[in-house]
Amino acid sequence: MNRKTLVLPAVVGLLAPVLAACGGSDSGSGGSGDIVVGTTDRFTATKDAPAPLDPAYAYDIGAWNILRQTVQTLMIVPKGEGDPVPEAAEKCGFTDSGNERYACTLRDGLKFANGDKITAADVKYSIDRARAINAEGGPVGLLSTIDTVETQGDNQVIFHLKTADATFPYKLTTPVAGIVNPDDYEKNKLRDGFDVDGSGPYTFSADVKNDEIVKATFTKNPNYKGTLTVNNSKVEMVSYSDADAMSTALDKGDIDVMTRTMSPELIKKLSDGSDENADLVEMSGLEIRYLAFNTDAATVKNKAVRQAMAQLINRGEIVSKVYGTQAEPLYSLVPASITGHSNSFFNKYGDPSVSKAKSLLTKAGITSPVKLTLHYTTDHYGSATAKEFEVLKKQLNDSGLFDVSIEGAKWDAFIPAERKGEYDVWGMGWFPDFPDADNYLAPFLDADNFLKLPYRNSRIINSLIPESRREADRIAASSSLTAIQDAVADDVPILPLWQGKQYVAARDDVTGTAYALNSSSTLQLWELGRGVSN
């Protein structure tokens, strides 16, 4: 086995990736020069979710990874991370000292992929459309600080904000702020199906079977004008049922690159160098996993029940038994590598303790065992999720204080049930929209939280979140951010479990894999190219 290490400059939110390289050089089956990427993400159109790729609706990592290739945004997080930089815009910035007026000037010559000219009116239309549709469980909360959008001429857009928001440039990097053509996207209606049109680096087409994408094709957009260098002419993305099927495809040469979700066993195999066909890139990730609570549900309405669970759950055991070195315990909604992180849950609960958990329930007059069902998705986050919930179930039941059962469902059934309020306790993952503590707090705790959680903390909503957003220096926002995390640890509307690393595996003639994912798990297909094999 040939092993090499690639080190990139360490920056905020992204630690240097490590590349373990092995042999193998056959290219994938996508045709000469084409790069074929495998994923276990599923893209399905259903009665409950007929428009999975509309920027006004889509709010999961898989759909966003399609939109980020195709729908251009005013701003973008640059290669190597850091503060957002202009993308469709030539320049953007706050024009007042209070961070409440944000102006962007568009690049000259911007066009949609079909050749139509892009103007400031199209930007306004796109933003106003997402806000008007206000899709349930969608990403519109990212635009909640916008009051009005103004245009001046064909090339200037001005955002007037309701309150100061130093994170607003990051929000303009997200697909919900993407520029769409009014001819393709109706003003007050989601676009059903799998058509996507924009001005990003690629055009998009999908092979669909039984209302599900089996293969997506990204073709270099000749009309693209922005900051990105596109290192390939075409990328195909093939969806697989599980990590094993995806790994077999890589071994056979059917695909060139594997992305999410690889199983812990597969990652260990690749990192040990026992697979001669693949190179593994390991990098710091900002993905988190957590339990969410319907705090109006009778089973968990009393916060002592939620606190007792927080007191019992052994995160270290979950990590060691299920994920190994691929994850680490998390004691806050905000990952340890993000400015403003506080170990609030550990500070409050310390190490797992049955006696302390029993005391919490006894003082609240709650009779044990407390009967609960924990719900999880069987396919969206990989096969390890089932094992994780078996560990959680055993930890809680072994205490004698809970009588827990677990129930899994496929993602296309899980999400509609969650949005209808059918679950009391359920497990979810979060891939950040942008690498800032605000994006680990406001989406869950603000009045328009995307999970539609009934939990409301007026101090968090009316004071702490607005205070934190006034600070352009994010270190200066730490006191407000810590207070939010401490309140979450006390009330436990959400219970953080772990944060994970992220991985890409590729055949060794594929270049650019170290930048194929950024710290927010954004897939950057334009970075991939062909090179000389080892």
Salt bridges, closest charged atoms under 4 A:
ASP41 OD1 - ARG260 NH1 2.13
ASP48 OD1 - LYS420 NZ 3.96
ASP54 OD2 - ARG129 NH2 2.64
ASP128 OD2 - LYS124 NZ 2.88
ASP128 OD1 - ARG131 NH1 3.64
GLU150 OE1 - HIS160 NE2 2.71
ASP154 OD2 - LYS117 NZ 3.77
ASP165 OD2 - LYS171 NZ 2.77
ASP197 OD2 - ARG191 NH2 2.84
ASP207 OD2 - LYS215 NZ 3.88
GLU212 OE2 - ARG42 NE 2.72
GLU236 OE2 - LYS215 NZ 3.84
ASP254 OD2 - LYS252 NZ 3.74
ASP256 OD2 - ARG530 NH2 3.06
GLU265 OE2 - LYS387 NZ 2.68
ASP272 OD2 - LYS268 NZ 2.99
ASP275 OD2 - LYS269 NZ 3.90
GLU282 OE2 - LYS501 NZ 3.56
GLU287 OE2 - ARG289 NH2 2.68
GLU317 OE2 - LYS321 NZ 3.12
ASP398 OD2 - LYS394 NZ 2.64
ASP436 OD2 - ARG474 NE 2.84
ASP438 OD1 - ARG469 NE 2.90
ASP446 OD2 - ARG469 NH1 3.99
ASP490 OD2 - LYS303 NZ 3.01
ASP490 OD1 - LYS348 NZ 3.23
ASP491 OD1 - LYS303 NZ 3.28
ASP509 OD2 - ARG530 NH1 3.24
GLU527 OE1 - LYS79 NZ 3.42
